[in-house]
């Protein structure tokens, strides 16, 4: 039997890195920066990287490299990009039989405009990943210890179907919802949350879902917590907060140079769940997750830096963990 099945997007990613991508603060964006180029200009690109991305495929690579029998469920076109993604997964020894190839469909495609400091803007074409249906979830084949679900573009029937099969087969569920799911609101998502064992959000997503603008992570977690749930709230270089059964941990970050943050969230969430699958406690699971995410941001592409072996005790000890309650 499989150890884990991942569900979500499969994307062809193109990274363009240029010194000409300027970061300009705009008051209209609430103090955020805009990534800009001169209109009508011809821009030199110093680095070009073409690879695969998407939450389901990124997480699947973490699980497989760390030793777990893994399958991915995604939607791709029967175009060159879709076939290439499947080949990449097969090379990682990930089972691809559950990936649906859409006839005459176009695979999702992202262009990541990356500034020299690693900040980026992502231009996304959803392609066939936008059209999830309940029939894309093969009921008879949802058999594994864990189900790791990423965004399905706000399409609820396939998400509900996946959770139904997970409950029938007593599978543990991790969920990293996307913006389309978060827009549905906390009340609409409550039945989903009650079936989730590990919920992964960044701080801004958690604020959006709860409707709270506070940065008090305890207050946010209290509104999200459901029985039996572990909540992970990532906050970039400020580290990650974890909550479970009234306990609170914080994982700090190290001084790791970032060239691209694309895929960091997928690496963190899948690293944490992989550690839990191996039986590690929360603190050590946070260490594995942090090391996986920090390895990813050091390279272009969401998969290039994913760990290929379990971290050593020395590496684990370098990640600062605080028990806050």
N, C-alpha and C positions, 0 to 999 in steps of 0.2 A: 504494500500500500504506500501511497505517497505520504511524505511528511508534511508538505505544504502545497497549497495551490494559491497562486496570485491571480487577481482579477483586476483588469483596468486597461489603460491605454498602452499602445505600442506606437512609437513615433520615430520618424526619421529626423534626427537632429543635425543641423548645420551650424557650427560655431564660426563666427567671423570676428576676428580681433583686430582692432585698429586704434592707433594713437589719435586718429582724427575724431573718434567718438567723444564728444565733449559732454561733461556733466555740469549742468547749469541749474542753480536753485531757482524755483519758481514759486512765488507766494501763492499763486492760484492753486498749487498742488499741496497746500498745507505744510509748506516747508520742505517738501520732497524735491528731488532733483529730476530734471528732464535730461534724457540722453539725446544729444543733438548733432546734426551735421549741417553744413551750409547747403541750402536749397540749390539744386542744379549742379552741385559739385560732383566730381568724380573722385571717389575715395579709395585710397590704397589700403588693402587688407594685409596685415603682416602675418596672420596665422589663420589657416583654414583647417577645420576638423569636421569630418563627416562620420557620424556614428548613429547608434540607436538610443532612444530614450523612452519615456513613458513609465508611469508608476509601476505597472505590472511587470514589465520586463526588467526594470532596474532592481526591484525587490527580488525577483526570481534569481537574478545573478548573485546577489548576496547570499541567499539561502543555499544555492547550489555550491558556490565556492566554499562555503563553510560546512559542507558535507551532508546536506539534506537532499533527499529525493524530491524534486520540485517539478511542477507543471505550471504553465501560464495559460490563462484564458484572456484573449484579446480579440479585437477585430482589426484586420488589415485588408488592404486591397490586393488584387492579384497582379499588382504592378511590380516593377523592379524593387521599389522600396520595401514593400511588404514581404516579398520573397527573400530579400536580403536580411530583414530583421529575423525571419524564421531561421535562416541559415546561421545567423549569429547566435541565436539561442541554442540551436542544435550543437554548435561548436562548444558551447558551455555545458553540454549534456543536460539541458533542460527539456522536458517533454513538451512537444509543440502540437500534439494531436488535437488539443482542445481549442487551438486558435482558429478562428473562423476567417476564411478567405472570401471576400465579397467579390463576385464576378463583376468585372469592369469598374471596380471601386478604386478610389484613391486613398492610399495610406496617409494617416495624419503626418504633418510636416511642420517643423519648427525651425525658424532661423533665429539664432541667439546673437544679438549684437553686443559684443563684450568690450568694455573699456579696459584700459591697461591695469586698473586697480581691481578688476574682477567683477565689478558691478555690470549688470546687463539688462537689456530689454529683450523680451521674447515675442516674436511674431509667430502666431500659431494658426495653422489651417487644420481644422479638426478632422476633415475627411470622414471616412467610414466609422471612426471612433465616436462620432456624434450620434450614431443611430442604433445604440444598444437596444435589444429586445429581450424579452424573457426567454425566447427560444435560443438565445446565445449562451444560456447557462445549461449545460447538459446534465440534467438531473441525475441520471444513473451513474455519472462519472465524478460527481462531487464527493469524493472519498479521500480524506486525509486527516492528519492530526490537527492542522491549522488551515484556516482560510484567511488570506491577507488581501483585503479589498481596498483599492484606491478609487479615484473618481470614475464614475460611469456617466459623466456629463449631465447629471441631474435626472437620469432615467431611472425611476424608482422600481418598475416591475422586475427588471433583472436583479436589482439589489435585493429586493424582498425575496425573490426566488432563491437567490444564493443563501440568504440567511435561513430560509425555511429548510433547505437541504442540510445546512450546517447544524441546525437544531435537531433534526431527525437523527443525524449521525453523531451527535454530541461532539462536534468539532469546536475548537476554540476559534474566536474571530478577532482579528485586528482590523481596524478601519482608519483609513486616512482620507477623509472626504475632501472633495474639491469645492471650488467656489460655487458651482451650480447646485450642489447638495446643500451647502451652507445657507444659500439664499432662501431655502425652504423654511428655515427658522427652527428654533428649538422645540416648539410645540409639535410641529409636523414630524420632526425627526426623533421624538421621544421613544416611539415603539422600536425604532432601529437601535438607538443607544442602549436600550435595555437588553439587547442581545450581544453587545460588544464587550469583549474582555480587555482589549487594549485600544484606546482612542488616541490618535496622534494628530495634534494640531500645532500650528505656530501661534504665537501670542495674538497676532492680528486676526487670525481666523477664529480663535476662541472668543475674542471680543465681538466679532461679527455675529457668531452663533448665539452668544448669550445676550447680546444687546448691551453689554457692560463696556464702558469706555475706560474703566479703571485699569491700572497696571498691577493691581493687587491680585496676584495669581491665586492666592488662597480663596478669595471671593469668587473668582472665575471658576476655579475647580469645583467649589461647593455647588455651583449651579449646574455643572455638567455631570457630576458624579452620579453613577447608578450602581446598584448592588453588584459586587464582584468585578468592578471595572478598575483598570489602571489607566490613568490619564498622563500623557506626556505633552508638555507645553514647551516647545522650542522657542528660543529667543535669540537666534543668531550668535554673535560673539558673547552675549550675556549668559550663554549656557542653556540648560534645560531643567525644568522642574518636573518631578514625577510625584503623583499622588496615588495612594492605594490604602484603603481601609483606615483612613484617618492619619496616615503617615505621610511625610513630606520629605523628599530628597531634592538636592540640587547638584547637577553635574556642571562643573566649570569647563571652560575651554582652555586650550594651550595656545602658545604664540605660533600658530601655523599659518604660513602665508597662503592666501587664497588667490587662485587664478580664475576660478569660476565656481559659483555656488550652486549651479544647476545640478540637481540630483542629490543635494545634501540631505534634504528631508526624507527622501526615499531611503538613502543609506542609513540614516539614523533609525528610522522606524523599523526597517527590516533587520538591522543589526541588533536592536533591542529584542525583537521577537525571536530571532535566531538564538540569542543567549537564553531567553526564557525556555525555548524548546530544548535547550541543552540542560536545563535545570538550574541555571544561575539565579541568584537572588537579585533584587532590584538594583542595588548599588553596582554590582558587577555587570549587570545587563546594560546599565547606563554607560559604563566604561567601554564596553564593546561597541555600543552604538556611537559614542563620541569618536572613537578611533576610526570607525568605518566612515563616518561623515567627514572627519578631518582629512582622511586619505583621499576621499573623492574630490574635495575642493582644491586639492593641490594639482589637479590635472584638468584638461579640457575633456568634456564628455562625462556623462553621468555614470558610466560603468568602468572607465579605465582605472580608477583608483580603488575600486571596491576590493576589500581585503581578500586575499587568496588563502589565508590560513588563520587559525585562532590566534589572537594576540598573546604574547608571552606575559608572565606575571609582572615582569619589569615594565612592559608597555602599559599594562592595566594600572599599575600603581602610579603612573605619571598623570592619570586623569583625576583631578581633584573632585571628591564627592563630599557633600555635607548632608548630614541628617538633621533636618530642621524641626521635625516633630515626630 
